């Protein structure tokens, strides 16, 4: 079955070009042109990935992304926007997006990022089911469910994949480049704070004190480490 993509883009010409190219690459694409339609369509119909423009009428992409995550959606989200400032990229990631591609972009890069996100999502779901517990947190990989003190915690798809990658390697130091390659699908060193942003979001949701984390640690100069309860 072809991967199902939702494309939310308010520029008709660009939307038409992208739909045509994505369908020629074998994807099944549903296209919408405003934020409210994007949100309603994403909540009503299952998709494998959402390509979400930021600057849309009705609701902007940041709002749509936040609303989807608040509703418990873990579908991978790739944001497209002409806003390329670092603060805008950080806002997008904090909203729950998994990747961020500024306009103008090369279509081949868009396709590569879509493939990487789908590959990582499939790899996570196909992994060995297990239950991990640390502190007040429980992660059930069969249900793709994370709870803290018995309450469901909403994670983005990429937050969840990052968490599972670290949980599967307890006490091991994992380099930034390894995480970018294995979780995000980047094949070369990339000048991005993506890992730091996502790890910070995980700490805020899972650690008792995000400023003094006990489990999800940064090893300065080396990478990151999940510290397992002794």
ROLO-343824 format. One record per residue: residue in three letters; x, y, z of N, C-alpha, C in turn; residue number from 1. Coordinates in Angstrom, 2 decimals. Layout:
<nuvos>
NUVO_ALA_X_Y_Z_X_Y_Z_X_Y_Z_NUM
...
</nuvos>
This chain:
<nuvos>
NUVO_UNK_0.84_-1.19_0.00_0.00_0.00_0.00_0.88_1.25_0.00_1
NUVO_UNK_0.53_2.22_-0.82_1.31_3.45_-0.91_1.21_4.25_0.39_2
NUVO_UNK_2.32_4.83_0.84_2.24_5.71_2.01_1.28_6.87_1.75_3
NUVO_UNK_0.46_7.18_2.74_-0.52_8.25_2.61_0.04_9.54_3.19_4
NUVO_UNK_0.07_10.60_2.39_0.59_11.88_2.82_-0.52_12.92_2.80_5
NUVO_UNK_-0.51_13.80_3.80_-1.36_14.98_3.79_-0.48_16.18_3.49_6
NUVO_UNK_-0.79_16.90_2.43_-0.05_18.10_2.06_-0.92_19.32_2.36_7
NUVO_UNK_-0.48_20.16_3.28_-1.18_21.39_3.62_-0.35_22.57_3.15_8
NUVO_UNK_-0.73_23.14_2.02_0.03_24.22_1.38_-0.96_25.17_0.71_9
NUVO_UNK_-0.88_26.48_1.06_-1.88_27.43_0.57_-1.52_28.08_-0.76_10
NUVO_UNK_-0.32_27.81_-1.29_0.03_28.33_-2.61_-0.40_27.31_-3.67_11
NUVO_UNK_-1.46_27.60_-4.44_-2.02_26.60_-5.38_-0.99_26.04_-6.36_12
NUVO_UNK_-0.15_26.92_-6.92_0.82_26.45_-7.91_1.81_25.48_-7.29_13
NUVO_UNK_2.34_25.83_-6.10_3.30_24.96_-5.43_2.63_23.65_-5.01_14
NUVO_UNK_1.40_23.75_-4.49_0.68_22.55_-4.08_0.49_21.59_-5.25_15
NUVO_UNK_0.17_22.14_-6.41_-0.04_21.30_-7.60_1.25_20.62_-8.02_16
NUVO_UNK_2.35_21.38_-8.01_3.65_20.80_-8.39_4.05_19.70_-7.43_17
NUVO_UNK_3.90_19.96_-6.13_4.31_18.97_-5.13_3.43_17.73_-5.20_18
NUVO_UNK_2.12_17.91_-5.35_1.22_16.76_-5.46_1.62_15.88_-6.64_19
NUVO_UNK_1.86_16.52_-7.77_2.22_15.77_-8.97_3.51_14.98_-8.76_20
NUVO_UNK_4.51_15.62_-8.17_5.80_14.95_-7.97_5.68_13.82_-6.95_21
NUVO_UNK_4.97_14.07_-5.86_4.82_13.05_-4.82_4.06_11.84_-5.35_22
NUVO_UNK_3.03_12.08_-6.14_2.26_10.97_-6.69_3.10_10.19_-7.70_23
NUVO_UNK_3.95_10.87_-8.47_4.84_10.17_-9.40_5.88_9.33_-8.65_24
NUVO_UNK_6.16_9.72_-7.39_7.09_8.95_-6.57_6.40_7.79_-5.85_25
NUVO_UNK_5.10_7.65_-6.06_4.38_6.51_-5.50_3.58_6.78_-4.25_26
NUVO_UNK_3.49_8.05_-3.83_2.73_8.38_-2.64_1.26_8.64_-2.98_27
NUVO_UNK_0.39_8.37_-2.04_-1.02_8.75_-2.13_-1.17_10.06_-1.38_28
NUVO_UNK_-1.61_11.13_-2.05_-1.58_12.47_-1.48_-2.97_13.07_-1.39_29
NUVO_UNK_-3.28_13.62_-0.23_-4.47_14.45_-0.03_-3.98_15.88_0.19_30
NUVO_UNK_-4.52_16.83_-0.57_-4.06_18.21_-0.49_-5.14_19.11_0.07_31
NUVO_UNK_-4.77_19.95_1.03_-5.66_20.98_1.59_-4.92_22.30_1.57_32
NUVO_UNK_-5.68_23.41_1.71_-5.08_24.72_1.48_-5.24_25.71_2.64_33
NUVO_UNK_-5.71_25.24_3.78_-5.81_26.12_4.94_-5.62_25.29_6.21_34
NUVO_UNK_-5.33_25.99_7.31_-5.00_25.30_8.54_-6.15_24.54_9.17_35
NUVO_UNK_-7.35_25.08_9.10_-8.50_24.41_9.70_-8.79_23.10_8.98_36
NUVO_UNK_-8.75_23.14_7.64_-8.95_21.91_6.87_-7.85_20.90_7.16_37
NUVO_UNK_-6.61_21.39_7.32_-5.50_20.49_7.62_-5.73_19.76_8.94_38
NUVO_UNK_-6.14_20.50_9.96_-6.37_19.90_11.27_-7.50_18.89_11.22_39
NUVO_UNK_-8.63_19.27_10.64_-9.78_18.38_10.60_-9.48_17.12_9.78_40
NUVO_UNK_-8.80_17.29_8.66_-8.48_16.14_7.81_-7.51_15.20_8.52_41
NUVO_UNK_-6.51_15.76_9.19_-5.51_14.93_9.88_-6.12_14.16_11.04_42
NUVO_UNK_-7.12_14.74_11.70_-7.75_14.07_12.84_-8.77_13.03_12.37_43
NUVO_UNK_-9.31_13.22_11.19_-10.37_12.34_10.70_-9.82_11.15_9.93_44
NUVO_UNK_-8.67_11.32_9.27_-8.13_10.30_8.38_-6.70_9.94_8.77_45
NUVO_UNK_-6.37_8.65_8.84_-4.98_8.28_9.18_-4.02_8.56_8.02_46
NUVO_UNK_-2.89_9.18_8.35_-1.84_9.44_7.38_-0.52_8.90_7.91_47
NUVO_UNK_0.38_8.61_6.98_1.72_8.18_7.37_2.64_9.36_7.63_48
NUVO_UNK_2.33_10.51_7.04_3.17_11.70_7.21_2.38_12.93_6.78_49
NUVO_UNK_2.66_14.07_7.42_2.02_15.33_7.06_3.10_16.33_6.66_50
NUVO_UNK_2.92_16.95_5.48_3.77_18.05_5.03_2.95_19.32_5.27_51
NUVO_UNK_3.45_20.16_6.18_2.63_21.25_6.72_3.30_22.60_6.51_52
NUVO_UNK_2.66_23.46_5.73_3.15_24.82_5.56_2.84_25.63_6.81_53
NUVO_UNK_3.69_26.60_7.13_3.45_27.42_8.32_2.44_28.52_8.05_54
NUVO_UNK_2.65_29.28_6.99_1.83_30.46_6.72_0.58_30.08_5.94_55
NUVO_UNK_-0.49_29.73_6.67_-1.76_29.36_6.06_-2.90_30.14_6.69_56
NUVO_UNK_-3.99_30.36_5.94_-5.16_31.02_6.53_-5.89_30.09_7.50_57
NUVO_UNK_-6.67_30.70_8.39_-7.45_29.92_9.35_-6.66_29.59_10.60_58
NUVO_UNK_-5.68_28.73_10.45_-4.71_28.39_11.50_-3.35_28.29_10.84_59
NUVO_UNK_-2.32_28.82_11.51_-0.99_28.63_10.94_-0.46_27.24_11.27_60
NUVO_UNK_0.63_26.88_10.63_1.17_25.54_10.80_1.58_25.21_12.22_61
NUVO_UNK_2.11_26.20_12.94_2.48_25.97_14.33_1.25_25.57_15.15_62
NUVO_UNK_0.14_26.27_14.94_-1.10_25.99_15.68_-1.64_24.61_15.32_63
NUVO_UNK_-1.63_24.29_14.04_-2.10_22.97_13.61_-1.26_21.87_14.24_64
NUVO_UNK_0.05_22.04_14.22_0.95_21.05_14.79_0.70_20.87_16.29_65
NUVO_UNK_0.59_21.98_17.01_0.33_21.90_18.45_-0.99_21.21_18.73_66
NUVO_UNK_-2.02_21.54_17.95_-3.34_20.94_18.17_-3.31_19.43_17.90_67
NUVO_UNK_-2.60_19.02_16.87_-2.50_17.60_16.57_-1.81_16.85_17.70_68
NUVO_UNK_-0.72_17.41_18.20_-0.01_16.74_19.29_-0.86_16.71_20.56_69
NUVO_UNK_-1.60_17.77_20.80_-2.48_17.82_21.98_-3.57_16.75_21.89_70
NUVO_UNK_-3.96_16.39_20.67_-4.97_15.35_20.46_-4.36_13.96_20.48_71
NUVO_UNK_-3.06_13.87_20.69_-2.40_12.57_20.80_-1.84_12.02_19.51_72
NUVO_UNK_-1.87_12.81_18.42_-1.33_12.34_17.15_0.19_12.26_17.20_73
NUVO_UNK_0.73_11.13_16.73_2.18_10.96_16.66_2.68_10.86_15.22_74
NUVO_UNK_1.81_11.19_14.26_2.21_11.12_12.85_3.39_12.05_12.60_75
NUVO_UNK_4.39_11.62_11.85_5.52_12.50_11.55_5.06_13.75_10.79_76
NUVO_UNK_5.60_14.91_11.18_5.23_16.18_10.56_6.49_16.88_10.05_77
NUVO_UNK_6.47_17.22_8.77_7.53_18.00_8.14_6.97_19.38_7.81_78
NUVO_UNK_7.57_20.43_8.36_7.07_21.78_8.15_7.82_22.46_7.01_79
NUVO_UNK_7.04_23.15_6.15_7.59_23.95_5.06_7.28_25.41_5.32_80
NUVO_UNK_8.27_26.28_5.15_7.98_27.69_5.36_9.05_28.58_4.78_81
NUVO_UNK_8.66_29.79_4.44_9.63_30.80_3.99_10.33_31.43_5.17_82
NUVO_UNK_9.86_31.16_6.38_10.46_31.73_7.58_11.62_30.84_7.99_83
NUVO_UNK_12.83_31.30_7.74_14.01_30.46_7.95_14.86_30.88_9.14_84
NUVO_UNK_14.38_31.85_9.94_15.13_32.25_11.11_15.22_31.10_12.11_85
NUVO_UNK_16.31_31.06_12.87_16.50_29.99_13.85_15.33_29.93_14.83_86
NUVO_UNK_14.86_31.10_15.28_13.78_31.10_16.27_12.51_30.47_15.70_87
NUVO_UNK_12.29_30.61_14.38_11.11_30.00_13.78_11.27_28.48_13.67_88
NUVO_UNK_12.49_28.04_13.37_12.72_26.59_13.33_12.53_25.99_14.71_89
NUVO_UNK_13.02_26.67_15.73_12.86_26.18_17.09_11.38_26.16_17.48_90
NUVO_UNK_10.63_27.21_17.10_9.20_27.24_17.38_8.50_26.04_16.74_91
NUVO_UNK_8.87_25.74_15.49_8.27_24.60_14.82_8.56_23.29_15.53_92
NUVO_UNK_9.80_23.09_15.94_10.16_21.86_16.63_9.48_21.77_17.99_93
NUVO_UNK_9.39_22.89_18.69_8.72_22.89_19.98_7.22_22.66_19.84_94
NUVO_UNK_6.68_22.99_18.68_5.26_22.75_18.43_4.97_21.26_18.21_95
NUVO_UNK_6.02_20.49_17.99_5.86_19.06_17.80_6.26_18.56_16.43_96
NUVO_UNK_6.81_19.44_15.59_7.24_19.00_14.25_8.48_18.12_14.37_97
NUVO_UNK_8.65_17.26_13.38_9.78_16.34_13.37_10.93_16.81_12.49_98
NUVO_UNK_10.62_17.66_11.53_11.66_18.22_10.67_11.14_19.53_10.11_99
NUVO_UNK_12.05_20.32_9.53_11.74_21.70_9.14_12.54_22.02_7.89_100
NUVO_UNK_11.84_22.39_6.80_12.51_22.68_5.54_12.11_24.08_5.06_101
NUVO_UNK_13.05_25.04_5.06_12.72_26.41_4.63_12.60_26.52_3.11_102
NUVO_UNK_11.69_27.41_2.67_11.56_27.73_1.25_12.57_28.82_0.89_103
NUVO_UNK_13.03_28.84_-0.35_12.80_27.83_-1.39_13.62_26.58_-1.14_104
NUVO_UNK_13.14_25.44_-1.59_13.85_24.19_-1.37_13.92_23.41_-2.66_105
NUVO_UNK_14.84_22.48_-2.71_14.95_21.57_-3.84_14.03_20.39_-3.59_106
NUVO_UNK_13.25_20.01_-4.58_12.28_18.92_-4.40_12.96_17.62_-4.01_107
NUVO_UNK_14.16_17.40_-4.51_14.87_16.17_-4.16_15.19_16.12_-2.67_108
NUVO_UNK_15.47_17.29_-2.06_15.71_17.31_-0.61_14.42_17.03_0.15_109
NUVO_UNK_13.30_17.60_-0.33_12.01_17.31_0.30_11.73_15.81_0.26_110
NUVO_UNK_11.94_15.18_-0.88_11.69_13.75_-1.01_12.60_12.95_-0.08_111
NUVO_UNK_13.85_13.36_0.03_14.79_12.65_0.90_14.36_12.75_2.36_112
NUVO_UNK_13.89_13.92_2.76_13.46_14.09_4.15_12.19_13.30_4.44_113
NUVO_UNK_11.27_13.27_3.48_10.06_12.47_3.64_10.42_10.99_3.78_114
NUVO_UNK_11.30_10.51_2.92_11.73_9.12_3.00_12.37_8.80_4.34_115
NUVO_UNK_13.19_9.72_4.84_13.87_9.50_6.12_12.87_9.43_7.26_116
NUVO_UNK_11.90_10.35_7.27_10.90_10.35_8.33_10.06_9.08_8.30_117
NUVO_UNK_9.66_8.66_7.12_8.87_7.44_7.01_9.68_6.22_7.42_118
NUVO_UNK_10.96_6.21_7.05_11.83_5.08_7.39_12.00_4.98_8.90_119
NUVO_UNK_12.22_6.14_9.55_12.42_6.12_11.00_11.13_5.72_11.72_120
NUVO_UNK_10.00_6.21_11.23_8.72_5.87_11.87_8.44_4.37_11.73_121
NUVO_UNK_8.71_3.82_10.55_8.50_2.40_10.33_9.46_1.57_11.17_122
NUVO_UNK_10.70_2.01_11.26_11.69_1.27_12.05_11.34_1.21_13.51_123
NUVO_UNK_10.80_2.32_14.03_10.41_2.35_15.44_9.25_1.42_15.70_124
NUVO_UNK_8.24_1.47_14.81_7.05_0.65_15.04_7.34_-0.83_14.85_125
NUVO_UNK_8.37_-1.14_14.02_8.68_-2.55_13.76_9.63_-3.14_14.78_126
NUVO_UNK_10.12_-2.34_15.69_11.09_-2.81_16.67_10.47_-3.78_17.68_127
NUVO_UNK_11.30_-4.43_18.45_10.84_-5.37_19.45_10.04_-4.65_20.53_128
NUVO_UNK_8.84_-5.15_20.78_7.98_-4.52_21.79_8.57_-4.73_23.17_129
NUVO_UNK_8.52_-3.72_23.99_9.04_-3.81_25.34_8.41_-2.73_26.19_130
NUVO_UNK_8.53_-2.89_27.49_8.08_-1.87_28.43_9.30_-1.39_29.20_131
NUVO_UNK_9.53_-0.09_29.16_10.64_0.53_29.88_10.05_1.38_31.00_132
NUVO_UNK_10.72_1.34_32.16_10.28_2.17_33.28_11.48_2.88_33.88_133
NUVO_UNK_11.32_4.17_34.16_12.33_4.92_34.89_11.62_6.03_35.64_134
NUVO_UNK_11.98_6.15_36.92_11.28_7.13_37.76_9.79_6.87_37.74_135
NUVO_UNK_9.01_7.91_37.45_7.55_7.79_37.38_7.06_7.52_35.96_136
NUVO_UNK_8.00_7.24_35.05_7.67_7.12_33.63_7.61_5.65_33.21_137
NUVO_UNK_6.63_5.32_32.39_6.53_3.99_31.78_6.33_4.18_30.27_138
NUVO_UNK_7.12_3.43_29.49_7.04_3.48_28.03_6.67_2.10_27.52_139
NUVO_UNK_5.50_1.98_26.91_5.04_0.73_26.34_5.17_0.83_24.83_140
NUVO_UNK_6.17_0.14_24.25_6.44_0.30_22.83_5.43_-0.45_21.96_141
NUVO_UNK_4.74_-1.44_22.50_3.71_-2.11_21.70_2.53_-1.18_21.47_142
NUVO_UNK_2.16_-0.46_22.52_1.04_0.48_22.41_1.49_1.86_21.94_143
NUVO_UNK_2.81_2.06_21.85_3.37_3.40_21.57_2.80_4.41_22.57_144
NUVO_UNK_2.87_4.03_23.84_2.24_4.81_24.89_3.26_5.18_25.96_145
NUVO_UNK_3.26_6.44_26.35_4.15_6.94_27.40_3.30_7.56_28.50_146
NUVO_UNK_3.54_7.13_29.73_2.80_7.68_30.86_3.78_8.16_31.93_147
NUVO_UNK_3.33_9.13_32.70_4.08_9.63_33.85_3.12_9.74_35.02_148
NUVO_UNK_3.43_9.05_36.10_2.53_8.97_37.25_1.15_8.49_36.82_149
NUVO_UNK_1.13_7.59_35.84_-0.12_7.02_35.38_-0.90_7.87_34.39_150
NUVO_UNK_-0.41_9.08_34.10_-1.09_9.99_33.17_-0.41_9.93_31.81_151
NUVO_UNK_-1.23_9.88_30.76_-0.71_9.81_29.41_0.08_11.06_29.07_152
NUVO_UNK_1.28_10.89_28.49_2.13_12.00_28.06_2.12_12.05_26.53_153
NUVO_UNK_1.82_13.21_25.98_1.79_13.37_24.53_3.17_13.73_24.01_154
NUVO_UNK_3.70_12.86_23.13_5.00_13.10_22.50_4.81_13.20_20.99_155
NUVO_UNK_5.65_14.01_20.35_5.68_14.01_18.89_6.30_12.69_18.43_156
NUVO_UNK_6.11_12.37_17.16_6.68_11.14_16.63_8.19_11.12_16.81_157
NUVO_UNK_8.83_12.26_16.57_10.29_12.30_16.66_10.76_12.26_18.12_158
NUVO_UNK_10.03_12.90_19.03_10.36_12.79_20.45_10.31_11.34_20.88_159
NUVO_UNK_9.26_10.64_20.44_9.10_9.24_20.82_10.23_8.39_20.26_160
NUVO_UNK_10.60_8.61_19.00_11.68_7.84_18.40_13.01_8.11_19.08_161
NUVO_UNK_13.27_9.36_19.41_14.50_9.71_20.12_14.54_9.03_21.48_162
NUVO_UNK_13.44_9.09_22.19_13.37_8.47_23.52_13.64_6.97_23.42_163
NUVO_UNK_12.98_6.28_22.48_13.16_4.84_22.34_14.59_4.49_21.96_164
NUVO_UNK_15.20_5.30_21.09_16.58_5.02_20.68_17.51_5.05_21.88_165
NUVO_UNK_17.32_6.03_22.77_18.15_6.12_23.97_17.82_5.02_24.97_166
NUVO_UNK_16.53_4.70_25.13_16.12_3.65_26.08_16.71_2.30_25.70_167
NUVO_UNK_16.83_2.06_24.40_17.36_0.78_23.93_18.87_0.65_24.15_168
NUVO_UNK_19.51_1.76_24.57_20.97_1.77_24.79_21.27_2.34_26.18_169
NUVO_UNK_20.75_1.71_27.23_20.90_2.26_28.58_22.36_2.45_28.98_170
NUVO_UNK_22.64_3.63_29.52_23.95_4.02_30.06_25.03_4.22_28.99_171
NUVO_UNK_24.69_3.98_27.73_25.67_4.19_26.66_25.63_5.65_26.21_172
NUVO_UNK_26.80_6.20_25.89_26.88_7.55_25.34_26.64_7.46_23.83_173
NUVO_UNK_25.62_8.15_23.35_25.25_8.14_21.94_25.59_9.51_21.35_174
NUVO_UNK_26.36_9.52_20.29_26.80_10.79_19.72_25.67_11.52_19.03_175
NUVO_UNK_25.82_12.82_18.91_24.86_13.65_18.21_24.72_13.21_16.76_176
NUVO_UNK_25.86_12.93_16.09_25.83_12.51_14.69_25.08_11.19_14.52_177
NUVO_UNK_25.25_10.27_15.47_24.53_9.00_15.40_23.03_9.22_15.50_178
NUVO_UNK_22.61_10.09_16.41_21.18_10.36_16.55_20.62_11.05_15.31_179
NUVO_UNK_21.37_11.99_14.76_20.90_12.67_13.55_20.74_11.67_12.40_180
NUVO_UNK_21.67_10.71_12.32_21.59_9.73_11.23_20.52_8.68_11.47_181
NUVO_UNK_20.47_8.13_12.69_19.60_7.00_12.96_18.16_7.41_13.26_182
NUVO_UNK_17.96_8.57_13.86_16.60_9.01_14.21_16.03_9.96_13.16_183
NUVO_UNK_16.89_10.88_12.67_16.41_11.87_11.69_16.71_11.49_10.24_184
NUVO_UNK_17.64_10.57_10.04_17.96_10.16_8.69_18.94_11.05_7.97_185
NUVO_UNK_19.62_11.96_8.68_20.63_12.80_8.06_21.90_11.97_7.86_186
NUVO_UNK_22.47_12.06_6.66_23.61_11.22_6.33_24.95_11.89_6.60_187
NUVO_UNK_24.96_13.15_6.89_26.22_13.86_7.15_26.02_14.81_8.32_188
NUVO_UNK_27.13_15.26_8.88_27.06_16.20_9.98_26.26_17.42_9.55_189
NUVO_UNK_25.31_17.83_10.38_24.41_18.93_10.05_24.46_19.96_11.16_190
NUVO_UNK_24.55_21.22_10.79_24.60_22.29_11.78_23.18_22.59_12.25_191
NUVO_UNK_22.72_21.85_13.25_21.36_21.99_13.72_21.31_21.70_15.21_192
NUVO_UNK_20.36_22.35_15.88_20.14_22.10_17.31_18.96_21.15_17.52_193
NUVO_UNK_18.61_20.42_16.48_17.44_19.56_16.53_17.48_18.60_17.71_194
NUVO_UNK_18.62_17.93_17.92_18.70_16.96_19.02_18.51_17.66_20.36_195
NUVO_UNK_19.20_18.78_20.57_19.07_19.51_21.83_17.63_19.95_22.09_196
NUVO_UNK_16.98_20.45_21.04_15.60_20.92_21.17_14.68_19.77_21.59_197
NUVO_UNK_14.79_18.66_20.89_13.92_17.53_21.20_14.22_16.93_22.57_198
NUVO_UNK_15.50_16.85_22.92_15.85_16.31_24.24_15.33_17.24_25.34_199
NUVO_UNK_15.43_18.55_25.12_14.90_19.50_26.10_13.40_19.33_26.28_200
NUVO_UNK_12.69_19.08_25.18_11.25_18.88_25.27_10.93_17.59_26.03_201
NUVO_UNK_11.71_16.54_25.79_11.50_15.29_26.53_11.73_15.49_28.02_202
NUVO_UNK_12.79_16.22_28.36_13.06_16.47_29.78_11.90_17.21_30.43_203
NUVO_UNK_11.37_18.21_29.72_10.25_18.98_30.27_9.02_18.12_30.52_204
NUVO_UNK_8.84_17.10_29.72_7.66_16.25_29.84_7.85_15.06_30.78_205
NUVO_UNK_9.11_14.60_30.93_9.35_13.34_31.63_10.17_13.46_32.91_206
NUVO_UNK_11.09_14.41_32.97_11.94_14.54_34.15_11.21_15.30_35.27_207
NUVO_UNK_11.54_14.97_36.51_10.97_15.70_37.65_11.45_17.14_37.65_208
NUVO_UNK_12.73_17.35_37.31_13.31_18.69_37.21_14.07_18.75_35.89_209
NUVO_UNK_13.49_19.44_34.90_14.09_19.49_33.57_15.45_20.17_33.57_210
NUVO_UNK_15.68_21.09_34.52_16.95_21.80_34.58_18.06_20.98_35.21_211
NUVO_UNK_17.67_19.98_35.99_18.63_19.07_36.59_18.18_17.64_36.31_212
NUVO_UNK_18.28_17.22_35.06_17.75_15.91_34.67_18.50_14.76_35.34_213
NUVO_UNK_17.76_13.72_35.61_18.35_12.54_36.24_18.56_11.40_35.24_214
NUVO_UNK_17.73_11.36_34.21_17.74_10.22_33.30_18.22_10.55_31.89_215
NUVO_UNK_17.81_11.68_31.35_18.14_12.05_29.98_19.22_13.11_30.01_216
NUVO_UNK_20.46_12.67_29.88_21.60_13.54_30.14_22.35_13.93_28.87_217
NUVO_UNK_22.95_15.11_28.91_23.90_15.54_27.90_25.31_15.29_28.41_218
NUVO_UNK_26.11_14.58_27.63_27.51_14.34_27.98_28.32_15.32_27.14_219
NUVO_UNK_28.72_16.42_27.72_29.32_17.52_26.98_30.55_17.06_26.19_220
NUVO_UNK_30.54_17.37_24.92_31.64_17.01_24.04_31.56_15.61_23.48_221
NUVO_UNK_30.58_14.82_23.96_30.50_13.42_23.51_29.14_13.05_22.94_222
NUVO_UNK_28.05_13.49_23.57_26.74_13.11_23.08_25.70_13.12_24.18_223
NUVO_UNK_24.91_12.05_24.23_23.75_12.00_25.12_23.64_10.59_25.70_224
NUVO_UNK_22.98_10.52_26.86_22.93_9.22_27.54_21.65_9.09_28.35_225
NUVO_UNK_21.03_7.90_28.27_19.94_7.58_29.15_20.51_6.78_30.33_226
NUVO_UNK_20.31_7.29_31.53_20.82_6.64_32.73_19.72_5.77_33.31_227
NUVO_UNK_19.97_4.48_33.34_18.99_3.52_33.83_19.03_3.46_35.35_228
NUVO_UNK_17.85_3.30_35.95_17.77_3.12_37.40_18.61_1.91_37.81_229
NUVO_UNK_19.32_2.08_38.89_20.14_0.95_39.39_19.29_-0.02_40.19_230
</nuvos>
